[in-house]
Amino acid sequence: MLHIKNLHAGVSNKEILKGIDLDVNPGEVHAIMGPNGSGKSTLASVIAGKEEFEVTEGELDFQGEDITELDPEERAHKGLFLSFQYPIEIPGVTVTNFIKTAINETRKAQGLEDMPAGEMLKKIREKADLLEIDRKFLSRSLNEGFSGGEKKRNEIFQMAMMEPKLAILDETDSGLDIDALKVVANGVNRLKSKDNAVVVITHYQRLLEYIVPDYVHVLMGGKIVKSGGKELAYKLEEKGYDWIKEELV
Amino acid sequence: MSLKDKLLSSYLAFEDHLEADSPIHDLRTDAIKQFQETGFPTKKEEAWKYTSLAKVLKPDYSIFPSPDNSIDFQQVKDYFLNDVDTYKIVFVDGVYSAFLSETTHDMVDVCLLSSALSKPKYKPVIEAYFNKVAKQESLTALNTAFAKEGAYIYIPKHKEAKKPIEIINFATGSEAALMVQPRNLVVVGENAHVQIIERHQSLSSNPVLTNSVTEIFAEKRAIVDYYKIQNDAPTASLIDSTYIAQETQSHCKVHTFSLGGDITRNNLQFIQKGERCESTLKGITILENKQHVDHNTLVHHTQPNCESHQDYKGIYADTSTGVFNGKVYVDKIAQKIDAFQQNNNILMHDKATINAKPQLEIFADDVKCSHGCTIGQLDKEALFYLRSRGIAEKEARALLMYAFANNVLESVSIPELKTRINKQIAAKIGVSLGFQI
């Protein structure tokens, strides 16, 4: 589904990703862990198509198609979703209106009619219930004055509405207390199927107790330096990253 | 002949028709003298540094248009707030149109300044309020000299205007070039309440210059909501001077929506004369082509424990220019003032310009005064966020601009007006968003 080979990318002559290799297949959950500044969020942004990053070398394919030249919205239309580490506040646009616009713009790009209002409403209610989101919350301005936990829950709500093929969750666990973490993880698990995939980017093993990964990758210095099963996450939690550095030497 | 000379000689002809013993005749005489001395403001004056009137003073304006110019309702019905019942005071080329208006004398007076200036029963109000808060700036003096017609609104103590009041000035295009000088007087008694919507609308591409003056008096605990819709033709220029005097615990809000016109200058001055007053000044400015809007605001706090809130948002495209010159003045005895001023601007193109100049002059030592001013492009992070959700770049930009401006609308207290401005903003930004916010 996602095929990344020897990917180099950065901003204005500063290379941040220095040769990433990663393959994600339908039905899989991957976790990418690593210390601060290792390039985790950059990788997420590059996959989603943020313009300030330039891909200088390597392959970035989604469902067999090279997406390096595609706009962020075109990638979204193909089924890519990025849950932001820091969701942006947009006063004056309600959560409901935002998600309606996002869904109908995507449908338009796919040559479909707008989703009928009744169906939209039903879906919004269903997904809000799944994430234990209060209805009142849906008529508030997008992310404005939301707590950290509300913002993240809202990201996963959007994911539930968009039904992406590949979701990248960038530090979704930061700012969440344990109850909110369980709700969010439960939401992600319920949305999981054999046809879609999830990449979880995180500092901590904590989230991975609830969203259990098939593979864990360690990103350091812009490269994936170690991959393994979920036991690798426990080892990182226990021992930190230094032992990997030593191994590499 | 320059416009100044033409106005001065026209005044002599105008004066012949006035009653010499009218209570305001002396005011006119002083005012025209003052205009004669000072003339039109130029960019040499600090308050006019960024706005030149040179271009708009050139046409050979009719000063006294024909009183017979008319329009039919179908032609202008869209300019009224159709989905809510209102009182209407309508002028066509500066002349009152009884046909298009709906005035009242039921408990409140919603009528004409010309009647108020000539009928004895209004004399006490005219003597107490007329030209009492307007400052003798040259353009206001010019208006005072020629003041003859406009809205007269008097809401007595404990009364409320049952419907919003629309004041609309149409320019028909019957004159090759038209100059009009409406003069409005609004007196809102103790504990009284009024909502007013004012607009100036040219119906042709002939040049129009409007030099409008409005005086508003809010007595104790009065509530005044005033909305200015400035979405005029590209050949119409407006100089609007609005002066508001507030007594104890009164609340006055002025919203200015500047979406059209050629050159627009808004002089908006509040003076708080009692304690615990609240003044709100909000504006949305969306300009394109060569349009120019200059917001010049002043809030003068003379008494303690008052608040003022200013929030002006501007979006400037093409080579349009904007000015925000906002001044807050706090007297020495005016302690515990909470004065807030915010001015945010987005420049869409390289050649669009905004000149922002916040000024605070504070002589009291226990006050909370703040101001914030931003000038920038649309937030790139926000744009990426929207695009990553499948919203195409053009729509994402529109949505962000819309959201940016729309925030100011929250305090609009007439829902139909809010919806209408919402739609105008969406249309101005050029996209159909397919939903109501």
Contacts between the chains, C-beta under 8 A, distances in Angstrom:
chain1	res1	chain2	res2	distance
A	48	B	384	7.9
A	48	B	388	5.1
A	49	B	387	7.8
A	49	B	388	7.3
A	50	B	384	5.4
A	51	B	384	7.3
A	52	B	380	7.4
A	71	B	387	6.7
A	71	B	392	7.9
A	71	B	393	6.9
A	72	B	384	6.1
A	72	B	387	4.0
A	72	B	388	4.8
A	73	B	387	4.6
A	73	B	388	7.6
A	73	B	390	5.4
A	73	B	391	6.2
A	73	B	392	5.0
A	73	B	393	6.9
A	73	B	396	7.7
A	75	B	388	7.7
A	76	B	387	7.3
A	76	B	388	5.8
A	76	B	389	6.0
A	76	B	390	3.8
A	77	B	390	5.6
A	81	B	388	7.8
A	82	B	388	5.3
A	84	B	385	6.5
A	84	B	388	7.9
A	87	B	385	7.1
A	88	B	379	7.3
A	88	B	381	5.6
A	88	B	382	4.6
A	88	B	385	4.3
A	90	B	382	6.3
A	90	B	385	7.8
A	90	B	386	7.8
A	90	B	399	7.9
A	90	B	400	7.2
A	90	B	403	5.4
A	91	B	403	6.2
A	91	B	407	5.2
A	92	B	402	7.1
A	92	B	403	3.6
A	92	B	404	7.2
A	92	B	405	8.0
A	92	B	406	4.1
A	92	B	407	4.8
A	92	B	437	6.4
A	93	B	399	6.4
A	93	B	402	7.8
A	93	B	403	4.8
A	93	B	437	6.5
A	94	B	437	6.9
A	97	B	435	4.9
A	97	B	437	6.2
A	98	B	389	7.6
A	100	B	434	7.9
A	100	B	435	6.2
A	101	B	391	6.0
A	101	B	395	7.4
A	101	B	399	7.0
A	101	B	433	7.0
A	101	B	434	7.1
A	101	B	435	6.9
A	102	B	386	7.9
A	102	B	389	4.1
A	102	B	390	5.2
A	102	B	391	5.8
A	103	B	390	7.7
A	104	B	434	6.9
A	105	B	390	5.1
A	105	B	391	4.9
A	105	B	392	6.3
A	105	B	395	6.4
A	106	B	390	3.8
A	109	B	390	6.9
A	109	B	392	7.6
A	114	B	434	7.6
A	158	B	389	6.6
A	162	B	389	7.1
A	162	B	390	7.2
